[in-house]
Amino acid sequence: MSFGFLGIQFGFALQTGNASRILQTFGADVEHLSLFWLAAPLSGMIIQPIVGYYSDRTWTKLGRRRPFFLAGALIAAISLALMPNAALFTAILPPLMIGAGMLMIMDAAFNVSMEPFRALVADNLPKEQHGQGFSMQTFLIGAGAIIGSFLPFIFSEYLGISKTADEGFVPQNVIWSFYVGAAILLLAIIWTVISTKEYSPEELRSFDEVVSEEIKEEQKGFMLVLKDFKNMPKTMKQLGLVQFFSWFALFSMWVFTTPAIAQHIYKLPTSDTSSAAYADAGNLTGVLFGVYNVVATAMALCLPFFYRKFGKKKTHFLSLAICGLGFISMLFIEDKNLLFIPMIAVGIAWASILATPYALLANALPARKMGLYMGIFNFFITLPQIVNGFFGGWIVKHIFQGQAIYSLTMAGVFMLLAAVTTLWISEEKIKK
């Protein structure tokens, strides 16, 4: 039931590894990159709670969750195919605006698809298996992201597809990677839609032993979202602070790794976005992102063991702390081959970030509102990215003097803060 997430993350990995590169190719300045990336968290903040709310109340021939991630996958695939080709539509709008628009649509579609997958796992598994279920989901997320991250490098270095292009145009190895990503995204989602069954609303109510008054309360409409947001479980509020710090750090990594490597490792000026060395920096970013996903995929299989050995909280604390130190170490690395070491640290944290908060949260949520609360929980992922989007570029330009590597150092500090706040979480279970 999580196989479709492999396809979503294949496309998401292509986006995170190449969006900044594509936007810089179309003329974006490094200090403006974080503003373009705002499309992802803004769309997620708006869309995921709405999708969660309505997927809790939807029942069709395809079930309750599957219609949403199928529709999202179709739109995301189209956006993947169009984004790197934005330069072909210059008669309509400047390529930068078209590229940014495709990024926004793609992110909205990813958000429509991703939230129901989280809820689907929580729906279909008993609470004692949530940790194992989300770990398996993380494994498949990593598997998709590995291939997506490495693909531009493989196409250029092993298949001979050009890694450079005329100024203002995206190289062919990136374009073809996005085409393949769109196809795999669709096929993986379709497989989950065909092969997965879902429990009916009546069955879920029987599992959760919901009294009739609580069932009637859910008929009050979308205003119930505001009430549930106000009355969210204590565990969810505490996890929100952890999520804020950790996703602020991740946003910096996705936005600024390519320019940071280009400047810090390849010693390129900020104005260089079309040379072969810049293309190498972009390809190296994809490889590094692939490495952290390889590590995350392996780590995902080990998470149930660490949960039993140390508990979920301590596992998350250690993972985030290791990642924070890894980000900070990048400031002192000048050999590109050593960059794989901090990426191992990122991979350890990425596995835990994708699984542990949801495993902690699912036990504190009622089954009948799983989709809604998973969508609301996304606020704590999108808000830090929005804050970073507005201020991250300004900080790079005016405080870091255009040197993007310091944004990754800042990410390390925020990840260490996330680790510390993990220790404040008090685990709770929903009362029947």
N, C-alpha and C positions, 0 to 999 in steps of 0.2 A: 504493500500500500504506500510505501515511500519511494518507489522506483521513479515516479514522476519528478520527485525532487532532484534526482540525478540530472534530468534534463534541464530543469530550472536553473540549477547551479552551474551547469555547462554554460548557459547563456549569461548568467550573472558573473561568472569568472571572466568571460570575454569582456564584459562591460567594465568590471573593476580594473582589469589589467590594461585596458586600451582606451577607455573613454577620455582620460586626460590627454593622452597622446593624440587622439583624433581631434579633440577640441583645440589643442595647441596647433595642430596642422592647419586647422581652419582659421587660425588667427587669434585664439584666446591667449591673454597674458597669464603668467604663472599665478599672479596674485588674484586673478579672477576665476581660477578653476573651481575653487570651493563654492562660489556663487552658482556656477552652472550645475554643480553636483547637488544643489539644494532640491532639485526635482525629485530625487529619490526619497528623502525623508518627508518632504511636504506631501507627496502623494501617499506615502505610507501612513502618515498621521491621519489623513482624511479617509482613505479608502479602507484600511484594514478593520477599524471598528465597525464601519458600515457593512462590509462583507461578512465580518464575524456575526453581527446582529442578524442579518438576513439569512445567512447560512444556517443559523440555529433554527430558523423558522421556515426553511425551504424543504419541501419533499417532492421530488419528481421521479420519473422513471430512472434517472441517473443517480438518485439519492439526494442528499442535502449538501455535501461538500463538493462532489465531483463536477457539477455544472459550473461552479465558479472557477476552479483551476483549469478547466478545459477552455473556457472563454478567455481567461487571462493568457493562457499559453498561445492561442491563436494570434492575439494582438502582439504579444512579445516577439513571436517569430517574425512577423511582418516588420516590426521595428528593428530587429536585429539585422534583417536583410537590407533595410534602407539607410540606417545610420551612417555606415562608412561610405555610402555613395551620395552623401548630401551635396557634394560638389557638382553633381550632374544636374542639380535643380536650381542653379544660380539664376536662371531666368525668372524664377518665382520669388525667391528670397535669398539673402546672403547665406552661404553654406554653413556659417557658424550658427545662425539662427535655426536652420533646418536640423543640423546635428544636435543642437541643444533640445529642440522640440522632440526629436526622435528619442533622445535620452529620457525626457520627461514621460513620454508615452510608454516607453519600455519599462521604466520604473513603476509606473502605475499598473501595468499589466503583470509585472513580477509580484507586486503586492497583492493583486487580486488572486494570484495563484498560490502564494506562499502561506497566507494565514489559514486557509482551509486545510492545508496539509498538516499543520500543527494540531488543529482541532481533530482531524481524522484519526491521528494516532491516539490522542487522549480519549476519543469516542470509543474506539474499537478494542482498547486494552484495559484490563482491570488495573486499579491504582498501583498494585504491587509490581506491575510490569512496565510502568511508565518510564523508569530510568533506562531499562533495557530497550524499550521502544524508541525513545529519543536518541539513544546511542546508535542504534541501527540507522535511524534517519540521518544522523551526523555522518556515519560511514558512507552512505550513498551520496550525501551532499559533497563530501570530500572527493569521492570517486569522479563525480561529474566535473567538479572544479579543477581537478588535476588535469584532465584531458583538455578542458577549455583553456586553462592557463598556458599549457605547453604548446598548443596548436600553432600560433603564429611563428614560434621559434622552429618547430618541426617543418612547417611549410617552407620557410626561407632557407634553413640550413641543410635539410635533408631532401627536400623535393624541388629545390631550385627556384621556388616562386619568389619574385622580387620583393625585397624588404625596403626599397626606397622608391620614391615616386616624385614627379614634378611638384614644386612648391604649391601647397594648397590642395593636394590630392593625397588620399590615404593609400599606402602601399598595398599591392595585391595580396601579399601573405595575410594581412589583417582582414581584407575584404572577404577572401575565401574562408577564413576562419569563422567569420560571422555567418556566412551562408551555411556552413556545416553545423554551427551552433543552432541555427534556426531549425534545421531539419531534425537534429537529435532532440531538441526541446519538444517538438511536436510528437515525435514517435514515443518518447518516454511517457509523456502525459497520457497519450492515447492508451498505452499499455496499462497504466494504473486505472484509467476509467473503465476499461474492458474487464480487468481481472479482479477488481476490488469490490467487495460487498460492504454495505453499511447497515447499521442497526436503525430501525424506524424510530421516530420520536417516542412512540408508546413503549418500545423496548427499553430505550434509554431512561425513561421515567421510572420504569419498574426496577432498573438497576440502582437508581439513586433514591428510590422510595420517597418520591416527592408527594407531599400532601396536596389535596385539590386546591386549597387556597393559594399555594405557591404557583400552581399551574395557571390559575386564573390571573394572577398578577402579571404573568408574562404577556398577556393580551393587551396591556396598556399602551403599547406602541413604542416608538423610537425614543421618547422622552425617558424611558426606562434606562437608557444608556447613561444618562447623566446621573441618575440615582445610583446605578451600579458603580459608576466611576467614583462617586463620593464614598460609597460603602465598600470599596475594594478591600480584600483581606490584608491583614498586617504584613504577612509575608510578601505580598505583592508590592506594597509600599517600600519595604526594605530592599527588595530586589531592584526596585526602580532606581535607587541611588547607585547601586553597583552597575546597572546597565548604563546609566548616564556616563559614568567615567570610562567604562570599557568601550562603548560605542563612539564616544568622542575621539578616543585614541585610534580606533579602527578607521574612522572617517579620514583622519589625517594620513594614515598609511595608504589608503586607496587613492586619495587625491594627489598626494605629493611624492610618492615613491619614484615615479619616472623622472620628474625634474630634479629630485634630490640625487638620484644616481647619476644623471647627466651632468650635474654641476659638481658633485662631491667626488665621484669616482672617475668620470671621463673629462672633468675639468672644462666643460663646455660653458659658454656664456648663456644667459637666460634667453637670449634672442634666437638661439640655434634650435630649430624644430624640424629641420629637413635633411640634415647631414647623415652620412652612414653611421657616424658615432652615436648620434641621437637615436637612430633606428636600433642600434645595438643596445642602447640603454633601455629602450622600450621593450625589446625582446627579452632582455635580462630581467626586467620587472615581471614579465609573464612567467619566466622560468622560476623566479623566486616565489611568486605567488603559487605556482604549481608545487614547489617544495613544501610550503607551509600546509598546503592541502593534502599532500602525501602524508605528512606527519599527522595531520588532523584525522585522516582516514584510519591510520593505524591506531592512533590514540583513542578513537571512538570505540574500537573493539575492546580496549582495556578499561574504559570508564566504569563498567559495572564492577570490575574487580576493585578499582580504587574507591568506589562508593562503599563497598563492603569493608575495605581495609581502613579507610580514613573518614568515611562519611562524605556526603555531598558538599557540605560547606568547606571543609578543609581541602578537598580535591580542587574546588573552584579557586580558593585562596592561593594555593600553590601554583596553579596553572597561570593565573593572572600575574602573580609576582614574578614568575620566570619570564613571562612575556614583557613586562615592564623593563626588566634589566636588559632583555634582548634589544628592545627599541633604543635604549640609551647607548648601548654598545656600538650601534651603527655610526655614531658620531666619530668614533675613534678608529674605524675601519677604512682603509684606503685601497686594499686589495679586493677586487670584486669577488674573488673566489671565497673570501671569508664571510661574505654576506649571507651565505647559506646557514651560518651558525645562528644568527638572530632569527632567521626564518623558521628554524626548528622550534625556537621558543614561541614564536607566533603561532605555529601549528598546534602546539600543546594547548595554548589558550583558546584557539579557535574551536577546537573540538569541544572543550568544556563550555564555551560561550553558547554554542549551538545546542547543547543538550542539558547541561546542569540547571540553568535557571528555569527551564520548562519542566524538568523533572521535579524541582522544588515547588514550582507553582501549581502544577496539575493536581497535586495532592490537596491543595487548599481551595480548589474550585469545584462548584457543583457541575455535574455533567450536563444539566439542561442549559447552562450558560457558558459552556466551554468555549464556543466560538467567539462569543461576545467578549469574554475576559481575555482571551488570547489576542483579540484585536486591540482592546484597551491597553494591554501590556505593551503593545508595539509603540505606544506613546513614549515609553522610556528608551526605546531604540531610536526613534525618529527625532525627538527633541534635542538630544546632544548633537546629532548631525546637523540639525538646523542652526543651532548656536555656533557650531564650528563653521558651517557654511557662510554665515554672515561675518564672523570675526576671524576665521582662520587665515583667509587671504590677506586681510588687513594686517594681521600679526606678522605674517611672512614678509610683507612689503616694508612695513614701517619699523618693526622691532627686530626682525631677523635679516633685514637689508636684502631681501630677495633670495636668501639662502634656504632652500626648502628642507635641507637636512635637519635644521633645528626644529622643524615641525614634527619630525619623527622623534626627536629628543623629548619634545613636549608630550608626544603620545606616550612615551615611556613613563613619564611622571603621572599622567592620568591613569595609566593601567595599574601603577602601584597604588594609587588612591582607590581604584576599584577593588584591588585585593584586600586592602585594609577594611573597607566597608562590608565586604563579604562576611567578615567575622561577626558583624552585628545582626545577622539574619537569625530570626527565631522561626524554626519550622513549625507549621501547624497543619492540621487536617480539618477538612470541612466537616461540620457537624451534620449528621443526618437529620 
